[in-house]
Amino acid sequence: MLKFSVLASSAFAAIAIAAPAWAQETPANNDDQSVVIADSVTRTDIIVTATGVPQAPETIGQAVTVIDRQTIEQRQTVALSDLLATTPGVTVSRNGGLGGLTAVRIRGAEGEQTLTLIDGVRVNDPTSPGGAFDFANLLTGSIDRVEVLRGPNSVPWGSQAIGGVVNVITMQPEEGLQARANVEYGRYDSWFANGGISGSSGIVSGALNAGYLKTDGFSAAAAGKEPDGYRQYGATGRLEIALASNVKLDLRGYYADSRGDIDGYAAPFFVLGDTPQYSTTKEFYGYAGLSADFLDGRFHNRVAFTLADINRDNFVAPGAAAPSSLYRGRSQRYEYQGDFRVIDAVRVVAGAEYEETRYRDSTISHATRNTTGIYGEVIVTPIDRLTATGGVRYVDDSKFGHHWVWGANAAYTLPTNTTLRASYAEGFKAPTLFQLNAPFYGNQELQPETAQSYDVGIEQKLLGNKIVASLTWFHRITTSQIDFHSCTAGEIANAASRCYQQLFGGYYFNMDRTRAQGVEFALDVRPTDRLSLNASYSFIDAKDRTPGAATFDQPLLRRPRQALSASIDWRTPIDLSVGATVQNVGATADFDSFGSIVALKNYTLLGLRAEMPIGKYFSVYGRVDNLFDERYALAAEYGTPGRSVYGGVRLKFN
């Protein structure tokens, strides 16, 4: 990505549903594109939603990683992006500390090509230049589960699912009364508090969670001295009403109010450094759905309305009378999905969606786009242990006309508990309203990005599922990928050039193609219910493959070729839990303030943690992050935290 992409990222820093399947697949009353956890002797069986409806993991031909609430609490992670960075195929970059612009890249794709959902709502941000969801403000306090689907998957999910999908499920209603809470304090005068309660009574069930975080932080600019703080308070809620035995009303809401100090490029040298700037972000995501089951539960229907509303403001300094720039984005969707088991071996999923997207900022008074999508999938089990899935989506965009995408995958489990997987998937992403309409930078001639991906994998379970190992190879070609061209002095002076007398010197354009390929390895070992070991390794070769381009075969920036993560946790006989996580991330490169490519060295981080119960409901916990005080960078010229110690108290009642 070129220099402007880094500058724009800093300037803008400051952002389903599964049918209850049938009894043999998933428990009833599960209407939210979620992972279903079922107890087993040594581990959990997890049913994921790679197709938009629940499926047993052995029936899915695509690569999916699931993070549950137990793992979130065990790792004591505050920012979800830090936990995602330990999963296969995922790399994370962040501009500074908590609250700094955070991109999650899957299999070497752009951060803007990761589709993110929270409780069934698409939350990719219309106010960001590339339409990316900013993971900076997504904290773990309210989250129950996360699914990470790696690879394009636009058949069920539509636009932006080129790299993959991150599906976040917040606290859900439970039987009886349940409550959880924690408060912690640590380095940089950091406070994090969160509490939630859920329960049911008669036909009504609900869950409510609220959280607060405040930190003084450290300088976002590596060369800076002034700390850049961050503050957020937010809440999530769900309400479910069983209107009849086969009809349910489902309401969900997510709200976050964040404020973060940011460093900028001050005159006269325009090098990243201390500035008094700060940004505020207010996010609201809402879902209202009605579901109904017919034909003895074999035909599940859902209609829903979702809303994503994001307001961002940048201020030059505290006390400023008005924001120096503002960004307003809204997306609202109307959805229908039908999930019909025709016979035991054939399942048909079909749906229709209509989306309206609106955007305005300090220079664009109003921009809109409407999109209609229709999709269908068939899931068949022709023989025992083999499941094949195929699907197609038709998209009609008010700007770009119609578009078709296809996908197919298969999974076969041998009697040896060996599962073989293979998939072909397509993805597409339409240019954002900013990329099309921004003064000086916009380009009305942009075309949608498209991708084709293949992957094959093998998973082996041993010793009654106490050991699970998987290996996946993937290959993806992305065409017409959108990038930013920075005009040269010669182009600005050339009357025949598009850059001629361009005040700010640049514009968006479609590259010919990029390629990403590599392997992902994951290992999960749980010899007893007290000991667990998780490890992942990723090799990702992501390059510009535009024929004839000066950058042909050059590695894409901010994409380490190799990443390794390993965690071990042990609950001692006295119920003291201790654990450690080590991450080794390979070298990569990035643009600096002058547009020159600079190296980001490889680094290794080690974290330690412990938790001790006190009585039936309470526990105390603590952790040390970056134990050896490693000096490293996730983005050129941006700082990262040093050795940090945190401690807290946790409450769990059920």
Secondary structure as GFF3:
##gff-version 3
##sequence-region A 1 654
A	DSSP	alpha_helix	3	12	.	.	.	ID=ss1
A	DSSP	beta_strand	36	39	.	.	.	ID=ss2
A	DSSP	beta_strand	44	47	.	.	.	ID=ss3
A	DSSP	three_ten_helix	57	59	.	.	.	ID=ss4
A	DSSP	beta_strand	63	68	.	.	.	ID=ss5
A	DSSP	alpha_helix	69	75	.	.	.	ID=ss6
A	DSSP	alpha_helix	80	84	.	.	.	ID=ss7
A	DSSP	beta_strand	90	94	.	.	.	ID=ss8
A	DSSP	beta_strand	102	106	.	.	.	ID=ss9
A	DSSP	three_ten_helix	111	113	.	.	.	ID=ss10
A	DSSP	beta_strand	114	118	.	.	.	ID=ss11
A	DSSP	beta_strand	121	122	.	.	.	ID=ss12
A	DSSP	three_ten_helix	135	137	.	.	.	ID=ss13
A	DSSP	beta_strand	143	150	.	.	.	ID=ss14
A	DSSP	alpha_helix	154	157	.	.	.	ID=ss15
A	DSSP	beta_strand	164	170	.	.	.	ID=ss16
A	DSSP	beta_strand	178	186	.	.	.	ID=ss17
A	DSSP	beta_strand	190	201	.	.	.	ID=ss18
A	DSSP	beta_strand	204	215	.	.	.	ID=ss19
A	DSSP	beta_strand	230	244	.	.	.	ID=ss20
A	DSSP	beta_strand	247	261	.	.	.	ID=ss21
A	DSSP	beta_strand	264	266	.	.	.	ID=ss22
A	DSSP	beta_strand	271	273	.	.	.	ID=ss23
A	DSSP	beta_strand	278	294	.	.	.	ID=ss24
A	DSSP	beta_strand	299	315	.	.	.	ID=ss25
A	DSSP	beta_strand	325	343	.	.	.	ID=ss26
A	DSSP	beta_strand	346	361	.	.	.	ID=ss27
A	DSSP	beta_strand	367	383	.	.	.	ID=ss28
A	DSSP	beta_strand	386	397	.	.	.	ID=ss29
A	DSSP	beta_strand	401	413	.	.	.	ID=ss30
A	DSSP	beta_strand	418	429	.	.	.	ID=ss31
A	DSSP	alpha_helix	433	437	.	.	.	ID=ss32
A	DSSP	beta_strand	449	462	.	.	.	ID=ss33
A	DSSP	beta_strand	467	479	.	.	.	ID=ss34
A	DSSP	beta_strand	482	486	.	.	.	ID=ss35
A	DSSP	alpha_helix	489	493	.	.	.	ID=ss36
A	DSSP	beta_strand	506	510	.	.	.	ID=ss37
A	DSSP	beta_strand	513	528	.	.	.	ID=ss38
A	DSSP	beta_strand	531	544	.	.	.	ID=ss39
A	DSSP	beta_strand	562	571	.	.	.	ID=ss40
A	DSSP	beta_strand	577	585	.	.	.	ID=ss41
A	DSSP	beta_strand	588	591	.	.	.	ID=ss42
A	DSSP	beta_strand	597	600	.	.	.	ID=ss43
A	DSSP	beta_strand	603	614	.	.	.	ID=ss44
A	DSSP	beta_strand	618	625	.	.	.	ID=ss45
A	DSSP	beta_strand	644	653	.	.	.	ID=ss46
###
